Amino acid sequence: MVENVIWPAFLDAERSRGEGRRVSQDLAVADPTVDEIAQAVQQVGYDAVIERNKTYPREYEPRGRVLVKGADDASKTDLLGAVAAYLEVIRG
């Protein structure tokens, strides 16, 4: 089973593509948290495990990461798009 990793920088509207953002600017949200990302992953239908003391290699402050279990059937791009859409709904 492959675990997908989602770092907050992948979905952060304040980051450029070069700084690690992996979704389009219109799907990205400002400063997403691992708790919000994990909640969105669960809404999509996968299990999420939060690792809080992890630091994205392009950042200096640890913001954590979310491990997505059971997403073998989805591509990383599709998974990130779905999670980003749910983040918009969660934030209202």
C-alpha atoms as one frame of an Amber mdcrd trajectory, in Angstrom:
protein
   0.000   0.000   0.000   1.360   3.384  -1.018   0.953   6.326   1.318   0.515
   9.733  -0.243   1.972  12.664   1.668   0.270  16.060   1.646   2.283  18.979
   2.972   0.412  22.228   3.770   2.659  24.037   1.247   1.037  21.973  -1.554
  -2.267  23.790  -0.952  -1.045  27.196   0.322  -2.187  30.192  -1.760   0.679
  32.256  -0.359   3.263  29.949  -1.996   4.349  29.977  -5.616   4.734  26.826
  -7.685   8.494  27.093  -7.149   7.956  27.240  -3.388   5.962  24.010  -3.430
   2.325  24.792  -4.276   0.919  21.863  -6.278  -2.631  23.067  -7.024  -3.773
  26.016  -9.121  -4.011  29.415  -7.453  -7.836  29.396  -7.568  -7.982  26.078
  -5.637  -5.346  27.028  -3.059  -6.261  28.464   0.372  -4.307  30.773   2.655
  -2.226  29.008   5.309  -3.935  25.578   5.480  -3.423  23.554   8.666  -2.801
  19.814   8.934  -6.074  19.479  10.866  -8.045  21.047   8.003  -6.213  18.929
   5.447  -6.869  15.726   7.428 -10.557  16.622   7.728 -10.738  17.228   3.953
  -8.969  13.913   3.246 -11.544  12.103   5.380 -14.366  13.888   3.533 -12.896
  12.608   0.252 -13.066   9.092   1.698  -9.542   8.167   2.757  -7.866   7.665
   6.113  -5.538  10.438   7.265  -2.669  10.363   9.761  -1.273  13.676  11.003
   2.453  13.987  11.699   2.841  17.340  13.442   6.636  17.681  13.920   7.582
  17.313  10.251   9.055  20.158   8.225   8.601  20.515   4.474  12.092  20.591
   2.904  11.525  24.052   1.369  10.383  25.609   4.665  12.064  26.317   7.998
   9.157  26.093  10.434   7.499  22.711  11.091   3.852  22.784   9.965   3.438
  19.018   9.871   2.163  16.778   7.110  -0.750  14.442   6.447  -0.293  10.833
   5.346  -3.168   9.585   3.200  -3.798   5.847   3.464  -5.739   3.816   0.933
  -5.517   6.273  -1.965  -3.821   3.793  -4.303  -6.542   4.210  -6.925  -6.269
   8.018  -7.157  -3.502  10.023  -8.766  -1.748  12.570  -6.562  -3.056  15.436
  -8.728  -6.670  14.242  -8.428  -6.275  13.707  -4.685  -4.866  17.208  -4.145
  -7.628  18.746  -6.275 -10.350  16.998  -4.268  -8.745  17.921  -0.935  -8.378
  21.550  -2.034 -12.049  21.682  -3.029 -13.089  20.371   0.390 -10.821  22.891
   2.126 -12.816  25.671   0.454 -16.045  24.079   1.773 -14.610  23.621   5.290
 -13.566  27.271   5.477 -16.965  28.361   4.182
